Amino acid sequence: MKKLKLSTSQLIAKQPVKELGFKSTDDLENYVGILGQERATSAIQFGVAMHRTGYNIYVMGESGTGRMSYLRKYLESEAKRQTSPDDWIYINNFDNTREPKVLTLPAGEGEPLQKAFDQFIDSLMLTFPAAFENPTYQQKKSVIERDFNRSYDHAIDLIEQEALKRDIALFREAGSLSFTPMHQGKAMDETEFAQLPDKKRSKFNKDISELESMLNDSLVELPQWKRESNEKLQKLNQETIDQAMEPLLKPLKKEYSNQKPVLDYLEAVKNHLHRTVIDILADDRNMESKDDSTKRQSLVELYAPNLLIGHSTTGAAPVVYESHPNYKNLFGRIEYASEMGALVTNYRQICPGSLHKANGGYLLLDANKLLEEPFVWEALKRALKEKELTIESPYSEMGLLNTITLNPESIPLNIKIILVGSRDIYYLLQQLDPDFHEMFRVLVDFDDRIIRDKESVHAFAQLLKNRADDEKYPALTATAVARLVEHSSRMAEHQGEMSAKIGDLFDLLAESDFIRRMSRGRKINNEHIDRALAAKSERTGRVSQQILDEMIEGSILIDTEGEKIGKINGLTVMSIGDTSFGSAARITAAVYPGSQGIVDIEREVSLGQAIHSKGVMILTGYLGSKYAQKFPLAISASLTMEQSYGYIDGDSATLAELCCLVSALTATPIKQGFAVTGSMNQHGEVQAIGGVNEKIEGFFDLCNARGLTGEQGVIIPATNLRNLMLHQKVVDAVKAGKFSVYAVSHADEAMELLTGCKTGSLNTKGQYTKGSINYKVLERLKEISELSKESS
């Protein structure tokens, strides 16, 4: 069995410091790009360069691989090669204020237009009402009023002359006309009139009635006179306003002579000002109630352009990351103000979203956050399909927003969406949403592992230099880089690979620098790395230490010496938060005559999950195919993992369970100084498992705490050799002969190690060596089968 025992060189892939070729990272150049992600970078380059519809990008992979930071840097570098997109401006629609119009201007021209309108409004404030105080205007206005008064007075004079002929006076009071009888040139009061003879009173009444009719006939054209007078006054006002505004609008028209939409808007503003100048700036009734700031704000709310998105003339295409992709943050919103208890809004209250800001460029979104928000996914697909960006409230369609809102004109959408998410979300969207593939045709898959070779190690060292420079750390020594390479391989659980989770390694680097500063070291070396790892293990090791203490004191029954029948030490991995640790677990087996088969107690009590139960069922296939070829397999056995009170999953205990079952079946004791891990198929071949380093170290810690005897060790699958990156304390113990690690390829090899007995092989007659373990198993199964026949 010596050939199954692993040497110290097989337990860890050390990084020779001499092979690095430098003394510290000061000797290195900065690294450009992203480490070990050639497939992903090629896909990104294709997706960004492909401008056809539907070629949006989905980036998947583990967080911490540097995917987001690389994406932003790459997109920003590509964006610098592109021109800035147009500016987008919302303006008032005077024909229908609920449907604001949109203006587009070349990049950088939106803000000057906004400032020009601010100056225009200031000029309006200075020009009006001063323009109406001009003597020429006042003179023309007086002529219009005089013409109206002349016609009115002429009609009244004719009636008044007729009234005087009949001794009746015409009185004008507060805009009303009335007739009163006279006596000797004086108007009579009611008492005097009552004392007149009836005949005279009747005559006065008749004359007054006739005069009133004559007055009505003469003033029948009064509304027409008034209308004509108002039309003349309105025309005068318009001419005055046009004359006053012409020098104000002339610079704007000249500046935007090649922008027809702007010229059309200026013409609409000019026509609308015919009303608002009178109402806001020149109405004497309002001048006392409104101060200048209120008047100016009224003009701003009517005419000032709402610059939704502006860009720099020397800028590049926008690159936007939306950290909170809810509906309003993506698609924009319409804000409201409360007036007299009612919600009101206008085109100036339209606010942009991330899609507006990134229009003409790139928008990065977190897929998980995006799908958590209501209405957003469907709205985003609709916008991408229609290539239009519409600002609307999804809540109004549900009746949750009961107020008048706006329906702004849509904006053309030209954007590249980059979704960043997990593999699970990608495959789920592929399966459930038929539109997803049509819109996100480019997949960028970031690998979570990097091939460990000379080139990648050197690039990794350069990347560490980048980080140290960015964070103002001192240089790393070559020993520190070598230690980080080894730890990266441990994270990847592979001697020939390194972890692509650079973020975790950067965190370790920060903690190492903290320890360096505490110890006043000049550079970060391997001791600082080791102390940082030990400190993290200490911080997160409460649960593992508690379990270890319970094993040492005997609360959890685990033997590390002696021999037992039907008992074996299996190995498990527990994950709590961001830490994982290995722990031994006792597996026991009981065998007795019957035909119930192998009973998985964990499954029977609903603690064993599917994969674990599958591993137990494989045992029946193995026993049947190897031993029960000439008689029926009739066996009753039970297997359980003792003192386990939670769910159990995985098939890494299959090898241990088989060895335990064979021990119970043949009454062969198992050495308790061993712990076993490994999956197995129905032919007895041992298969690789996960968490091999944590499992070995978990059992080593228990043995070390009780005292290493040199007879203790762990049996693992031979296919896990490449995954070994053990802690130095285990390597040192193996080197000193105090602990052993064995790698097996078949269950028979594990059984020989555990029992010290030969398993035996089939001879030419198809029989196992007499006295061997396989011989005992065959005889015992045959015996149980005979007992089952007799009992039936």
ChimeraX attribute file (.defattr): number of C-alpha atoms within 10 A of each C-alpha:
attribute: neighborCount
match mode: 1-to-1
recipient: residues
	/A:1	11
	/A:2	7
	/A:3	9
	/A:4	16
	/A:5	16
	/A:6	16
	/A:7	15
	/A:8	19
	/A:9	10
	/A:10	18
	/A:11	22
	/A:12	24
	/A:13	20
	/A:14	16
	/A:15	16
	/A:16	12
	/A:17	16
	/A:18	11
	/A:19	12
	/A:20	17
	/A:21	12
	/A:22	16
	/A:23	16
	/A:24	21
	/A:25	24
	/A:26	15
	/A:27	11
	/A:28	18
	/A:29	13
	/A:30	16
	/A:31	17
	/A:32	10
	/A:33	14
	/A:34	20
	/A:35	20
	/A:36	22
	/A:37	20
	/A:38	13
	/A:39	12
	/A:40	20
	/A:41	21
	/A:42	11
	/A:43	19
	/A:44	23
	/A:45	14
	/A:46	15
	/A:47	22
	/A:48	20
	/A:49	11
	/A:50	14
	/A:51	13
	/A:52	9
	/A:53	16
	/A:54	19
	/A:55	22
	/A:56	25
	/A:57	23
	/A:58	27
	/A:59	26
	/A:60	22
	/A:61	20
	/A:62	16
	/A:63	18
	/A:64	16
	/A:65	22
	/A:66	17
	/A:67	25
	/A:68	16
	/A:69	12
	/A:70	14
	/A:71	18
	/A:72	17
	/A:73	13
	/A:74	16
	/A:75	22
	/A:76	18
	/A:77	14
	/A:78	17
	/A:79	20
	/A:80	15
	/A:81	11
	/A:82	14
	/A:83	17
	/A:84	22
	/A:85	25
	/A:86	21
	/A:87	22
	/A:88	23
	/A:89	21
	/A:90	22
	/A:91	24
	/A:92	25
	/A:93	19
	/A:94	17
	/A:95	10
	/A:96	9
	/A:97	16
	/A:98	17
	/A:99	18
	/A:100	22
	/A:101	20
	/A:102	21
	/A:103	22
	/A:104	19
	/A:105	17
	/A:106	16
	/A:107	21
	/A:108	19
	/A:109	18
	/A:110	25
	/A:111	19
	/A:112	10
	/A:113	20
	/A:114	16
	/A:115	13
	/A:116	17
	/A:117	19
	/A:118	18
	/A:119	13
	/A:120	19
	/A:121	19
	/A:122	14
	/A:123	14
	/A:124	20
	/A:125	18
	/A:126	12
	/A:127	16
	/A:128	18
	/A:129	19
	/A:130	13
	/A:131	19
	/A:132	18
	/A:133	12
	/A:134	11
	/A:135	10
	/A:136	12
	/A:137	16
	/A:138	13
	/A:139	12
	/A:140	14
	/A:141	18
	/A:142	13
	/A:143	14
	/A:144	19
	/A:145	16
	/A:146	14
	/A:147	13
	/A:148	18
	/A:149	15
	/A:150	12
	/A:151	15
	/A:152	17
	/A:153	13
	/A:154	12
	/A:155	17
	/A:156	17
	/A:157	13
	/A:158	13
	/A:159	18
	/A:160	19
	/A:161	14
	/A:162	16
	/A:163	22
	/A:164	14
	/A:165	9
	/A:166	16
	/A:167	18
	/A:168	24
	/A:169	21
	/A:170	21
	/A:171	11
	/A:172	10
	/A:173	8
	/A:174	5
	/A:175	5
	/A:176	7
	/A:177	12
	/A:178	12
	/A:179	20
	/A:180	19
	/A:181	24
	/A:182	19
	/A:183	11
	/A:184	7
	/A:185	11
	/A:186	12
	/A:187	17
	/A:188	16
	/A:189	11
	/A:190	10
	/A:191	8
	/A:192	12
	/A:193	18
	/A:194	11
	/A:195	9
	/A:196	11
	/A:197	9
	/A:198	11
	/A:199	9
	/A:200	11
	/A:201	15
	/A:202	12
	/A:203	12
	/A:204	20
	/A:205	15
	/A:206	12
	/A:207	19
	/A:208	21
	/A:209	13
	/A:210	13
	/A:211	21
	/A:212	17
	/A:213	12
	/A:214	16
	/A:215	17
	/A:216	13
	/A:217	11
	/A:218	16
	/A:219	16
	/A:220	11
	/A:221	13
	/A:222	15
	/A:223	10
	/A:224	11
	/A:225	17
	/A:226	15
	/A:227	13
	/A:228	14
	/A:229	20
	/A:230	15
	/A:231	13
	/A:232	16
	/A:233	18
	/A:234	16
	/A:235	13
	/A:236	16
	/A:237	20
	/A:238	19
	/A:239	14
	/A:240	18
	/A:241	23
	/A:242	17
	/A:243	12
	/A:244	17
	/A:245	19
	/A:246	13
	/A:247	11
	/A:248	17
	/A:249	19
	/A:250	10
	/A:251	13
	/A:252	17
	/A:253	18
	/A:254	11
	/A:255	14
	/A:256	15
	/A:257	12
	/A:258	10
	/A:259	15
	/A:260	11
	/A:261	15
	/A:262	20
	/A:263	18
	/A:264	12
	/A:265	19
	/A:266	18
	/A:267	14
	/A:268	16
	/A:269	19
	/A:270	17
	/A:271	15
	/A:272	15
	/A:273	21
	/A:274	18
	/A:275	15
	/A:276	16
	/A:277	19
	/A:278	18
	/A:279	14
	/A:280	21
	/A:281	23
	/A:282	17
	/A:283	13
	/A:284	12
	/A:285	10
	/A:286	13
	/A:287	15
	/A:288	8
	/A:289	8
	/A:290	13
	/A:291	10
	/A:292	11
	/A:293	10
	/A:294	12
	/A:295	15
	/A:296	19
	/A:297	12
	/A:298	14
	/A:299	21
	/A:300	17
	/A:301	16
	/A:302	21
	/A:303	24
	/A:304	24
	/A:305	25
	/A:306	23
	/A:307	22
	/A:308	20
	/A:309	23
	/A:310	20
	/A:311	21
	/A:312	18
	/A:313	14
	/A:314	10
	/A:315	16
	/A:316	21
	/A:317	23
	/A:318	22
	/A:319	22
	/A:320	20
	/A:321	16
	/A:322	18
	/A:323	12
	/A:324	15
	/A:325	24
	/A:326	20
	/A:327	23
	/A:328	19
	/A:329	17
	/A:330	24
	/A:331	24
	/A:332	23
	/A:333	17
	/A:334	20
	/A:335	15
	/A:336	16
	/A:337	12
	/A:338	9
	/A:339	9
	/A:340	7
	/A:341	7
	/A:342	10
	/A:343	14
	/A:344	16
	/A:345	19
	/A:346	21
	/A:347	27
	/A:348	21
	/A:349	17
	/A:350	21
	/A:351	19
	/A:352	20
	/A:353	23
	/A:354	21
	/A:355	25
	/A:356	26
	/A:357	23
	/A:358	25
	/A:359	25
	/A:360	23
	/A:361	25
	/A:362	25
	/A:363	24
	/A:364	25
	/A:365	22
	/A:366	20
	/A:367	20
	/A:368	14
	/A:369	15
	/A:370	23
	/A:371	15
	/A:372	12
	/A:373	13
	/A:374	12
	/A:375	14
	/A:376	19
	/A:377	17
	/A:378	12
	/A:379	17
	/A:380	17
	/A:381	14
	/A:382	14
	/A:383	17
	/A:384	20
	/A:385	15
	/A:386	10
	/A:387	16
	/A:388	15
	/A:389	23
	/A:390	19
	/A:391	24
	/A:392	19
	/A:393	19
	/A:394	16
	/A:395	11
	/A:396	13
	/A:397	10
	/A:398	9
	/A:399	9
	/A:400	10
	/A:401	12
	/A:402	11
	/A:403	13
	/A:404	13
	/A:405	19
	/A:406	20
	/A:407	17
	/A:408	23
	/A:409	17
	/A:410	15
	/A:411	19
	/A:412	15
	/A:413	19
	/A:414	20
	/A:415	20
	/A:416	27
	/A:417	24
	/A:418	26
	/A:419	22
	/A:420	25
	/A:421	20
	/A:422	18
	/A:423	16
	/A:424	11
	/A:425	15
	/A:426	19
	/A:427	11
	/A:428	10
	/A:429	14
	/A:430	15
	/A:431	11
	/A:432	9
	/A:433	11
	/A:434	10
	/A:435	14
	/A:436	16
	/A:437	18
	/A:438	15
	/A:439	18
	/A:440	21
	/A:441	15
	/A:442	21
	/A:443	20
	/A:444	25
	/A:445	20
	/A:446	23
	/A:447	19
	/A:448	18
	/A:449	22
	/A:450	20
	/A:451	17
	/A:452	20
	/A:453	12
	/A:454	11
	/A:455	11
	/A:456	16
	/A:457	21
	/A:458	19
	/A:459	21
	/A:460	22
	/A:461	27
	/A:462	22
	/A:463	23
	/A:464	24
	/A:465	25
	/A:466	19
	/A:467	17
	/A:468	20
	/A:469	15
	/A:470	9
	/A:471	10
	/A:472	9
	/A:473	20
	/A:474	18
	/A:475	20
	/A:476	24
	/A:477	19
	/A:478	23
	/A:479	22
	/A:480	25
	/A:481	28
	/A:482	23
	/A:483	22
	/A:484	23
	/A:485	23
	/A:486	22
	/A:487	22
	/A:488	25
	/A:489	27
	/A:490	22
	/A:491	18
	/A:492	20
	/A:493	23
	/A:494	23
	/A:495	22
	/A:496	15
	/A:497	22
	/A:498	28
	/A:499	24
	/A:500	29
	/A:501	21
	/A:502	22
	/A:503	13
	/A:504	16
	/A:505	19
	/A:506	16
	/A:507	11
	/A:508	19
	/A:509	23
	/A:510	18
	/A:511	19
	/A:512	24
	/A:513	25
	/A:514	16
	/A:515	19
	/A:516	22
	/A:517	15
	/A:518	9
	/A:519	10
	/A:520	10
	/A:521	13
	/A:522	13
	/A:523	18
	/A:524	26
	/A:525	22
	/A:526	19
	/A:527	15
	/A:528	24
	/A:529	25
	/A:530	17
	/A:531	15
	/A:532	21
	/A:533	16
	/A:534	12
	/A:535	15
	/A:536	14
	/A:537	15
	/A:538	11
	/A:539	9
	/A:540	15
	/A:541	16
	/A:542	11
	/A:543	12
	/A:544	19
	/A:545	14
	/A:546	11
	/A:547	15
	/A:548	21
	/A:549	15
	/A:550	14
	/A:551	20
	/A:552	17
	/A:553	9
	/A:554	11
	/A:555	12
	/A:556	18
	/A:557	15
	/A:558	22
	/A:559	23
	/A:560	22
	/A:561	16
	/A:562	12
	/A:563	18
	/A:564	18
	/A:565	22
	/A:566	24
	/A:567	26
	/A:568	32
	/A:569	29
	/A:570	29
	/A:571	28
	/A:572	25
	/A:573	18
	/A:574	15
	/A:575	9
	/A:576	11
	/A:577	7
	/A:578	6
	/A:579	12
	/A:580	16
	/A:581	21
	/A:582	22
	/A:583	23
	/A:584	28
	/A:585	23
	/A:586	21
	/A:587	22
	/A:588	22
	/A:589	25
	/A:590	19
	/A:591	20
	/A:592	14
	/A:593	19
	/A:594	17
	/A:595	15
	/A:596	12
	/A:597	16
	/A:598	21
	/A:599	18
	/A:600	23
	/A:601	15
	/A:602	23
	/A:603	18
	/A:604	10
	/A:605	8
	/A:606	13
	/A:607	18
	/A:608	21
	/A:609	15
	/A:610	14
	/A:611	14
	/A:612	21
	/A:613	22
	/A:614	16
	/A:615	24
	/A:616	22
	/A:617	17
	/A:618	21
	/A:619	22
	/A:620	16
	/A:621	15
	/A:622	18
	/A:623	20
	/A:624	18
	/A:625	14
	/A:626	13
	/A:627	18
	/A:628	17
	/A:629	10
	/A:630	8
	/A:631	12
	/A:632	17
	/A:633	21
	/A:634	23
	/A:635	21
	/A:636	16
	/A:637	19
	/A:638	17
	/A:639	22
	/A:640	18
	/A:641	21
	/A:642	15
	/A:643	12
	/A:644	13
	/A:645	9
	/A:646	10
	/A:647	12
	/A:648	19
	/A:649	18
	/A:650	18
	/A:651	22
	/A:652	29
	/A:653	25
	/A:654	28
	/A:655	31
	/A:656	28
	/A:657	29
	/A:658	25
	/A:659	25
	/A:660	28
	/A:661	26
	/A:662	24
	/A:663	27
	/A:664	23
	/A:665	23
	/A:666	20
	/A:667	17
	/A:668	21
	/A:669	21
	/A:670	26
	/A:671	23
	/A:672	23
	/A:673	24
	/A:674	27
	/A:675	27
	/A:676	29
	/A:677	29
	/A:678	31
	/A:679	24
	/A:680	28
	/A:681	17
	/A:682	17
	/A:683	15
	/A:684	21
	/A:685	17
	/A:686	27
	/A:687	22
	/A:688	18
	/A:689	19
	/A:690	17
	/A:691	19
	/A:692	26
	/A:693	21
	/A:694	22
	/A:695	25
	/A:696	29
	/A:697	21
	/A:698	20
	/A:699	28
	/A:700	25
	/A:701	18
	/A:702	21
	/A:703	23
	/A:704	17
	/A:705	13
	/A:706	13
	/A:707	11
	/A:708	20
	/A:709	15
	/A:710	15
	/A:711	16
	/A:712	22
	/A:713	25
	/A:714	23
	/A:715	26
	/A:716	29
	/A:717	26
	/A:718	18
	/A:719	15
	/A:720	20
	/A:721	20
	/A:722	16
	/A:723	25
	/A:724	21
	/A:725	26
	/A:726	22
	/A:727	16
	/A:728	12
	/A:729	13
	/A:730	22
	/A:731	21
	/A:732	13
	/A:733	17
	/A:734	19
	/A:735	14
	/A:736	12
	/A:737	14
	/A:738	18
	/A:739	23
	/A:740	23
	/A:741	22
	/A:742	23
	/A:743	21
	/A:744	25
	/A:745	19
	/A:746	18
	/A:747	23
	/A:748	20
	/A:749	18
	/A:750	27
	/A:751	24
	/A:752	18
	/A:753	20
	/A:754	24
	/A:755	20
	/A:756	14
	/A:757	14
	/A:758	16
	/A:759	23
	/A:760	18
	/A:761	16
	/A:762	11
	/A:763	9
	/A:764	7
	/A:765	6
	/A:766	8
	/A:767	13
	/A:768	19
	/A:769	16
	/A:770	12
	/A:771	12
	/A:772	15
	/A:773	26
	/A:774	24
	/A:775	19
	/A:776	21
	/A:777	21
	/A:778	19
	/A:779	14
	/A:780	17
	/A:781	23
	/A:782	20
	/A:783	13
	/A:784	21
	/A:785	21
	/A:786	16
	/A:787	14
	/A:788	17
	/A:789	11
	/A:790	8
	/A:791	9
	/A:792	6
